[in-house]
Structure formats: structure tokens, C-alpha cells
């Protein structure tokens, strides 16, 4: 991939301007395709010296390509004695942050995000109930989360985090990959807002009571019962009613609040799942 001197392009540019990808963009595109290649683990990025040799381009072009991938959240440049390049596959938290920036810039209220999830997340409960392998791939995962939730009902922050994992898992276990990815992004954005709310309430000593927390655990258990029975309609109805009730608690504190993308940046996404479960 030799770098042109640009003389011919400048001469041609006097007659017509055809937008051509820059060398750095071409290098970034190739590295991006390697990082995102399906079915592989984390891509082991070569050093910058190795990239210069492989692509036959200058150091400035390689550095610019790396900067492009950094802004996309696909590469981190580590400084110091143990420095180097680290590649990352995209996570819902990253997508949630960028979506959050768009929504925050438009002044989208938090209740708008809640309404979107009320429409979409219950579809995941129905989809899980429709899985032929739900008894082995879905139900045990959700029941294990319920057990962990029941063990921390007296710890408001831990309880909220574990319960949000239940919702994250419900979405992550949805068999449709496109639906799963879109809703996990929304889920990560909402979870960040709700966990921030829980921390504020806990600091004020106003977190919902232990009996209220136990009621949530029971509802999660009933939802898993519906999924286990293969009742897609029942799972969807219960999921929507439960989600609306829990969202109302968060929205009541700040009914005019807008989405804050910073929460999604500070917090990770839901628990990763082995793709073999899906």
C-alpha cells in the first residue's frame, strides 16, 4: 500500500474533484475488519513498527489510522514502559454512550427512553419463552441471578445492580441478534441511569425497603415461570407491567430529567454471555 506523492491528483483536481480515501482511512478500514472479524477472540494488534512494515506507509499515516480507531473505541494506546496497542471488540456500553450523546444533545427526556424499553424489552421475554432450548439455555441463567438478588435485598446498590443484570440477561438471551444488540444498547443506557438513581437514594437513606426488594425478586421468579412454561404472551405482559412499575420509581424522583450520557461512560454494560448459549 504505497503512498502516492499527490502530484497527479493535484493536477487532476483542477478539472474535477473525486473524493478518495486517505491512506490512514484505508489502513484503519483493514484493521477494523480484523478486529471485528466474527468468530474470533480479541485481535492481537501488531506494533506501529510492524504496521509500517506491513502496509508500506509512513508512521504519520499509521498514527492517524490508530487515532481513527481510538475514536471508535476499538483501540487503546497504552503509554509507558508496558505501552503498546490493545484492540477491543465493541460493547453495548460503548454504543450506549454514543447513543446517549445523541439523545442528550437533543434534550431527550429520561421517560422517553423508558417508554422505548417498555415497548421493546417485553419482546425479549416473549422471545425467550419461545426458545426451544429455554429449559437449559435460559431458565437456569435467570434463576441463578434471582438467587443472587435474593441474597442482597438489604444492600440497595448491590440489589439494583443485580436486578439490572436480570434485565440485561433477558435481553442478551434473545435469539434475534439484531434485536438483541439494539435493545442491549438501550438497556445499558437505562441501567446506567437507574444505578445512579439507586446510589443517590442510598446516600440519602431513602432506598426502597427490604419487603419491596423481595417483591421484585418474586416478580422476577414469576416471569421465569412464564418463560419456563413457554407462555410468550404471559411473559410479555408480566415483563411490561414489571418494567413500568420499576421505571416509575426512578422517574418519580426527576420527572423532567433528561438522559445523561456520562452515566453510560462510567459504567460497563450487562454481563457478557458465551455466544454458545444463543
C-alpha positions in Angstrom: 0.0 0.0 0.0 2.4 2.7 -1.2 1.7 6.3 -0.5 1.2 8.5 -3.7 3.1 11.7 -4.0 -0.2 13.5 -4.9 1.2 15.4 -7.9 -1.1 13.7 -10.4 -4.0 14.1 -8.1 -3.4 17.8 -7.7 -3.3 18.2 -11.5 -6.5 16.2 -11.9 -8.1 18.2 -9.1 -8.0 21.3 -11.3 -10.5 19.6 -13.6 -12.6 17.5 -11.2 -12.6 16.6 -7.6 -13.2 12.9 -6.8 -13.1 12.2 -3.1 -10.5 9.4 -2.4 -10.0 7.7 0.9 -6.8 8.8 2.7 -4.1 6.2 3.3 -4.8 6.3 7.0 -8.5 5.6 6.4 -7.6 2.5 4.2 -5.3 1.2 6.9 -7.9 1.8 9.6 -10.5 0.0 7.5 -8.3 -3.1 7.2 -7.5 -3.1 10.9 -11.2 -2.6 11.8 -12.2 -5.6 9.7 -9.6 -7.7 11.6 -10.8 -6.5 15.0 -14.4 -7.1 14.1 -14.0 -10.5 12.3 -16.8 -12.8 13.5 -15.9 -15.9 15.4 -12.5 -14.8 16.8 -11.3 -13.5 20.1 -9.5 -10.2 20.8 -7.3 -9.4 17.8 -3.6 -9.1 18.8 -2.6 -5.8 17.2 0.9 -5.5 15.8 3.2 -2.8 16.9 3.3 0.5 15.0 6.7 -0.5 13.6 5.2 -3.8 12.3 2.2 -1.9 10.8 4.5 0.5 9.0 6.4 -2.5 7.5 3.3 -4.5 6.7 1.4 -1.7 4.9 4.4 0.1 3.5 3.2 3.5 4.6 4.7 6.3 6.8 4.5 6.5 10.6 2.2 9.5 10.4 -0.3 7.5 8.4 -0.2 4.7 10.9 -0.6 7.0 13.8 -3.6 8.7 12.1 -5.2 5.3 11.4 -4.8 4.4 15.1 -6.4 7.7 16.1 -9.4 6.9 13.9 -9.8 3.5 15.7 -9.3 5.1 19.1 -12.2 7.5 18.5 -14.3 4.5 17.6 -13.4 2.7 20.8 -11.7 -0.2 19.0 -8.1 0.6 20.0 -6.4 1.8 23.1 -2.9 3.2 23.1 -1.1 2.2 26.3 1.7 4.6 27.3 4.9 4.0 29.3 7.3 1.0 29.6 4.5 -1.5 29.0 3.0 0.5 26.2 1.5 -0.7 23.0 -1.7 -1.1 21.2 -4.7 -3.0 22.6 -7.8 -3.9 20.4 -11.3 -4.1 21.8 -14.5 -5.5 20.4 -17.5 -3.2 20.7 -19.6 -3.4 23.9 -23.2 -2.3 24.5 -21.8 0.3 27.0 -19.8 2.0 24.2 -22.8 2.1 21.8 -25.0 3.3 24.7 -22.6 6.2 25.4 -22.6 7.4 21.8 -26.4 7.0 21.6 -26.7 8.8 24.9 -24.7 11.7 23.5 -27.1 12.0 20.6 -30.2 11.8 22.9 -28.6 14.2 25.4 -27.8 16.7 22.7 -31.4 16.6 21.6 -32.6 17.0 25.2 -34.5 13.7 25.1 -36.2 13.2 28.5 -35.5 10.0 30.5 -39.1 9.0 30.3 -38.8 8.8 26.5 -36.0 6.1 26.9 -38.2 4.3 29.5 -41.1 4.3 27.1 -39.0 2.8 24.3 -37.8 0.0 26.7 -41.4 -0.7 27.7 -42.2 -1.4 24.1 -39.1 -3.5 23.3 -37.8 -5.3 26.4 -41.0 -7.4 26.8 -40.5 -8.7 23.3 -37.3 -10.3 24.7 -39.2 -12.0 27.4 -41.6 -13.4 24.8 -38.7 -14.5 22.6 -37.0 -16.3 25.5 -40.3 -18.1 26.2 -40.4 -19.2 22.6 -36.9 -20.7 22.6 -36.9 -24.5 22.2 -33.9 -24.7 24.5 -35.2 -22.4 27.1 -35.1 -25.1 29.9 -31.3 -25.4 29.5 -30.1 -22.1 28.0 -32.4 -19.5 29.6 -34.1 -20.6 32.8 -31.0 -21.7 34.7 -29.2 -18.5 33.9 -32.1 -16.3 35.1 -32.8 -18.4 38.2 -29.2 -18.1 39.2 -29.5 -14.3 39.0 -32.6 -14.4 41.1 -30.8 -16.3 43.8 -28.1 -13.7 43.9 -30.7 -10.9 44.0 -32.4 -12.5 47.0 -29.1 -12.7 48.9 -28.6 -8.9 48.7 -32.1 -7.4 49.3 -30.7 -5.4 52.2 -28.0 -3.8 50.2 -29.7 -1.2 47.9 -26.9 -0.6 45.5 -25.9 -4.2 45.1 -29.5 -5.2 44.8 -30.2 -2.7 42.0 -27.1 -3.8 40.1 -28.0 -7.5 40.3 -31.6 -6.8 39.3 -30.4 -4.8 36.4 -28.4 -7.8 35.4 -31.6 -9.8 35.3 -33.0 -7.4 32.7 -29.7 -7.4 30.8 -29.7 -11.2 30.7 -33.3 -11.3 29.5 -32.2 -9.2 26.5 -28.9 -11.0 26.0 -30.7 -14.3 25.8 -32.9 -13.1 23.0 -32.2 -15.2 19.9 -32.6 -12.5 17.3 -29.1 -10.9 17.0 -30.2 -7.5 15.6 -33.0 -7.1 18.2 -30.6 -8.2 20.9 -27.9 -5.7 20.0 -30.3 -2.7 19.6 -32.1 -3.4 22.9 -28.9 -4.2 24.8 -27.7 -0.7 23.9 -30.9 0.9 25.3 -30.7 -1.4 28.3 -27.2 -0.4 29.1 -28.2 3.3 28.8 -31.2 2.9 31.1 -29.2 0.7 33.6 -26.6 3.4 34.0 -29.3 5.9 34.8 -31.1 3.6 37.3 -27.9 2.6 39.1 -27.0 6.3 39.5 -30.5 6.9 41.0 -30.0 3.9 43.4 -26.7 5.4 44.7 -28.3 8.8 45.3 -31.3 7.2 47.1 -29.0 5.0 49.2 -26.8 8.0 50.2 -30.0 9.8 51.4 -31.2 6.7 53.3 -34.3 6.6 51.1 -33.8 3.4 49.1 -36.9 1.2 48.8 -37.5 -1.2 51.7 -36.4 -4.8 52.0 -40.0 -6.0 51.6 -40.2 -4.0 48.4 -37.0 -5.6 47.2 -38.3 -9.1 48.0 -41.4 -8.3 46.0 -39.2 -7.6 43.0 -37.4 -10.9 43.4 -40.8 -12.7 43.5 -41.9 -10.9 40.3 -38.7 -12.0 38.6 -39.4 -15.5 39.7 -42.9 -15.4 38.2 -41.5 -14.1 35.0 -39.1 -17.0 34.7 -42.0 -19.3 35.5 -43.8 -17.9 32.4 -40.7 -18.4 30.3 -40.2 -21.9 31.6 -43.8 -22.8 30.7 -43.3 -21.4 27.2 -46.1 -18.8 27.7 -44.8 -16.0 25.4 -47.9 -13.8 25.8 -47.9 -14.1 29.6 -44.1 -13.4 29.8 -44.5 -10.3 27.6 -47.5 -8.9 29.7 -45.7 -9.5 33.0 -42.4 -8.1 31.8 -44.1 -4.9 30.6 -46.1 -4.4 33.8 -43.0 -5.0 36.0 -40.7 -2.8 33.9 -43.2 0.0 34.0 -43.5 -0.2 37.8 -39.8 -0.2 38.4 -39.2 2.7 36.0 -41.9 4.7 37.7 -39.8 4.7 40.9 -36.8 6.2 39.0 -38.8 8.7 37.1 -40.7 9.9 40.1 -37.6 11.5 41.6 -36.9 13.6 38.5 -39.9 13.6 36.1 -38.4 16.2 33.9 -34.9 14.7 33.8 -33.0 14.2 30.6 -30.7 11.4 29.5 -27.1 11.9 30.8 -24.6 10.1 28.6 -21.9 10.4 31.2 -23.5 7.6 33.3 -23.1 5.2 30.4 -19.5 6.1 30.1 -18.8 5.5 33.8 -20.5 2.1 33.9 -20.0 -1.1 32.0 -22.7 -2.9 30.1 -24.6 -6.0 31.2 -22.8 -9.3 31.8 -21.3 -10.9 28.7 -22.7 -14.2 27.6 -21.0 -17.0 25.8 -22.2 -17.0 22.2 -22.8 -20.7 22.5 -25.8 -20.1 24.7 -27.6 -18.1 22.0 
